[in-house]
Amino acid sequence: MTDEKPLDAALVQRFETTLQNGSAGLRIRRDDPGMGLKLLTRFNALKAYQRLYVHSVTELRGARDSFFVLLIEHHQHGRREHDHEEVEPVLIFSLPQDIGRVVIKPETLGDKLVDLIARIDIDFDAYPIFSRNYYVVGEKPELVRDQLPVNLIEALKDTKGCTVEINGRWGLLRMEKGFSEETLLVLMKVGAKMVAAVQS
């Protein structure tokens, strides 16, 4: 992992403009890319890439809580020695309690079939739409069921295509898509819902 590589100026400008436009009611604070790399080392989701660059680290703060939006670039060797690179925004957030390792991803037909045998999907009776759309596995299922923040469940139930990895008290949320203004706004909307729910 590294934090030094120039990025296309037009893409950076689109990122900055979208960040400013989507941050209504939140205070923006910039941080060092090195701090972003430190946050990312907690998660397994990005360890498969040969190279990872952090171009921007932005903390968006509400009255009592905050979340981070990072603009990252990752590289992976493809077939025939061609490098595959992609730029994407990611959301990093904190949780009020350590709930161990958890993965939340869109539920596929294959996941449903595996769950018929293994029964590892953690369902939430009070949130049937979330449970239908997302496959949740964790090393401490009862703790996850009791302590996964309601604000995260509420934010995800209205948002399709997110993948979340939680390690202890930190979470990483990705859309698994390259950078677009829409993707960044979705991440910021999820973060803002979580911050707003904590404040009420």
C-alpha positions as CSV (number, residue, x, y, z in Angstrom):
1,M,0.0,0.0,0.0
2,T,1.2,3.5,-0.8
3,D,-0.2,7.0,-0.9
4,E,1.8,8.7,-3.6
5,K,0.6,8.7,-7.2
6,P,-0.9,11.6,-9.2
7,L,-4.5,11.3,-10.3
8,D,-6.3,12.8,-13.3
9,A,-7.1,16.4,-12.4
10,A,-10.6,16.3,-14.0
11,L,-11.5,13.3,-11.8
12,V,-10.2,15.0,-8.7
13,Q,-12.2,18.1,-9.5
14,R,-15.4,16.1,-10.0
15,F,-14.7,14.3,-6.6
16,E,-14.2,17.7,-4.8
17,T,-17.2,19.3,-6.4
18,T,-19.5,16.3,-5.5
19,L,-18.1,16.2,-2.0
20,Q,-18.9,19.9,-1.4
21,N,-22.4,19.6,-3.0
22,G,-23.3,16.5,-0.9
23,S,-22.0,17.6,2.4
24,A,-24.9,19.9,3.5
25,G,-25.1,20.2,7.3
26,L,-21.7,18.4,7.8
27,R,-18.4,19.9,8.6
28,I,-15.5,18.9,6.2
29,R,-12.0,18.3,7.5
30,R,-9.2,17.1,5.3
31,D,-6.7,14.5,6.6
32,D,-3.4,13.0,5.5
33,P,-3.4,10.1,3.0
34,G,-1.1,8.2,5.4
35,M,-3.9,8.2,8.0
36,G,-6.3,6.8,5.3
37,L,-3.8,4.0,4.7
38,K,-3.7,3.3,8.4
39,L,-7.5,3.0,8.5
40,L,-7.6,0.7,5.5
41,T,-5.1,-1.8,7.0
42,R,-7.9,-3.0,9.3
43,F,-9.8,-4.5,6.4
44,N,-9.3,-7.6,4.3
45,A,-11.4,-6.4,1.3
46,L,-8.6,-4.4,-0.3
47,K,-5.6,-6.7,0.5
48,A,-6.0,-8.6,-2.7
49,Y,-4.7,-5.7,-4.8
50,Q,-1.0,-5.5,-5.7
51,R,-1.0,-1.7,-5.3
52,L,-3.3,0.7,-3.4
53,Y,-3.1,4.4,-3.4
54,V,-5.0,6.8,-1.2
55,H,-5.6,10.2,-3.0
56,S,-7.9,11.9,-0.6
57,V,-9.1,11.5,3.0
58,T,-12.0,13.6,4.1
59,E,-13.8,13.5,7.5
60,L,-17.4,14.6,7.5
61,R,-18.6,15.5,10.9
62,G,-22.1,16.0,12.4
63,A,-22.9,17.3,15.8
64,R,-21.5,14.3,17.7
65,D,-20.1,11.8,15.2
66,S,-18.4,11.6,11.9
67,F,-17.4,9.3,9.0
68,F,-14.6,9.3,6.5
69,V,-14.7,9.3,2.7
70,L,-11.5,8.2,1.0
71,L,-10.8,8.3,-2.7
72,I,-8.6,5.3,-3.5
73,E,-7.0,3.7,-6.5
74,H,-6.2,0.0,-6.7
75,H,-4.3,-2.1,-9.2
76,Q,-4.4,-5.7,-10.0
77,H,-2.6,-7.7,-12.6
78,G,-4.9,-9.1,-15.2
79,R,-4.4,-11.7,-17.9
80,R,-1.6,-11.2,-20.4
81,E,0.3,-9.0,-18.0
82,H,-2.1,-6.0,-18.4
83,D,-2.7,-4.0,-15.3
84,H,-6.2,-3.4,-14.2
85,E,-6.7,-0.2,-12.3
86,E,-9.7,1.4,-10.8
87,V,-10.5,4.5,-8.8
88,E,-13.3,4.4,-6.2
89,P,-14.6,6.2,-3.2
90,V,-15.0,4.3,0.0
91,L,-16.7,5.1,3.3
92,I,-15.1,4.3,6.7
93,F,-17.2,4.6,9.9
94,S,-16.9,3.8,13.5
95,L,-19.3,1.7,15.6
96,P,-20.3,2.2,19.2
97,Q,-19.3,-1.4,20.2
98,D,-16.8,-4.0,19.1
99,I,-18.9,-6.7,17.3
100,G,-16.0,-8.7,15.9
101,R,-15.5,-9.4,12.2
102,V,-18.6,-9.1,10.0
103,V,-19.3,-9.1,6.3
104,I,-22.5,-7.7,4.8
105,K,-23.0,-8.1,1.1
106,P,-25.9,-8.3,-1.4
107,E,-27.5,-11.7,-1.1
108,T,-27.3,-13.9,-4.2
109,L,-29.2,-17.1,-5.1
110,G,-26.0,-19.0,-4.3
111,D,-25.9,-17.5,-0.8
112,K,-29.6,-18.5,-0.2
113,L,-28.8,-22.1,-1.3
114,V,-25.7,-22.3,1.0
115,D,-27.8,-20.9,3.9
116,L,-30.4,-23.7,3.4
117,I,-27.6,-26.1,4.5
118,A,-25.2,-24.1,6.7
119,R,-27.6,-21.6,8.3
120,I,-24.9,-18.9,8.6
121,D,-26.9,-15.9,7.3
122,I,-27.7,-13.6,10.3
123,D,-31.3,-12.4,9.8
124,F,-33.0,-9.5,11.5
125,D,-36.7,-10.1,12.2
126,A,-37.4,-6.4,12.7
127,Y,-35.9,-5.6,9.3
128,P,-37.2,-8.1,6.7
129,I,-36.3,-6.0,3.7
130,F,-32.7,-5.7,4.9
131,S,-32.5,-9.4,5.6
132,R,-33.9,-10.3,2.2
133,N,-31.5,-8.1,0.3
134,Y,-28.3,-8.6,2.4
135,Y,-26.3,-11.6,3.4
136,V,-24.7,-11.1,6.9
137,V,-22.1,-13.3,8.4
138,G,-20.1,-12.8,11.5
139,E,-17.9,-14.6,14.0
140,K,-20.3,-13.6,16.8
141,P,-23.8,-13.9,15.3
142,E,-25.8,-13.1,18.5
143,L,-23.7,-10.0,19.2
144,V,-24.1,-8.9,15.6
145,R,-27.9,-9.5,15.8
146,D,-28.1,-7.5,19.0
147,Q,-25.5,-4.7,18.4
148,L,-25.3,-4.0,14.6
149,P,-26.3,-0.3,14.6
150,V,-29.9,0.2,13.6
151,N,-28.8,3.3,11.7
152,L,-26.6,1.2,9.5
153,I,-29.4,-1.3,8.8
154,E,-31.8,1.6,8.0
155,A,-29.2,3.2,5.6
156,L,-28.5,-0.1,3.8
157,K,-32.1,-1.3,3.5
158,D,-32.7,1.7,1.2
159,T,-29.4,1.3,-0.7
160,K,-28.6,-1.6,-3.1
161,G,-25.3,-3.0,-4.0
162,C,-23.2,-2.1,-0.9
163,T,-20.6,-4.4,0.6
164,V,-19.6,-3.8,4.2
165,E,-16.7,-5.2,6.2
166,I,-16.6,-4.6,9.9
167,N,-13.5,-5.3,12.1
168,G,-14.2,-4.6,15.7
169,R,-15.4,-1.0,16.0
170,W,-14.6,0.1,12.4
171,G,-16.5,-0.5,9.2
172,L,-15.6,-0.2,5.5
173,L,-18.4,0.4,3.0
174,R,-17.9,0.0,-0.8
175,M,-20.2,0.1,-3.8
176,E,-17.9,-2.1,-5.8
177,K,-18.1,0.3,-8.7
178,G,-15.6,2.7,-10.1
179,F,-15.8,6.4,-9.3
180,S,-18.9,8.4,-10.3
181,E,-20.6,11.3,-8.8
182,E,-23.6,9.0,-8.1
183,T,-21.5,6.5,-6.2
184,L,-19.9,9.2,-4.0
185,L,-23.3,10.7,-3.3
186,V,-24.7,7.3,-2.3
187,L,-21.8,6.8,0.1
188,M,-22.3,10.2,1.6
189,K,-26.0,9.7,2.0
190,V,-25.4,6.4,3.9
191,G,-22.8,8.2,6.1
192,A,-25.1,11.1,6.8
193,K,-28.0,8.8,7.7
194,M,-25.7,7.1,10.2
195,V,-24.6,10.4,11.7
196,A,-28.1,11.8,11.8
197,A,-29.4,8.7,13.6
198,V,-26.7,8.9,16.2
199,Q,-27.6,12.5,16.9
200,S,-31.3,12.0,17.5
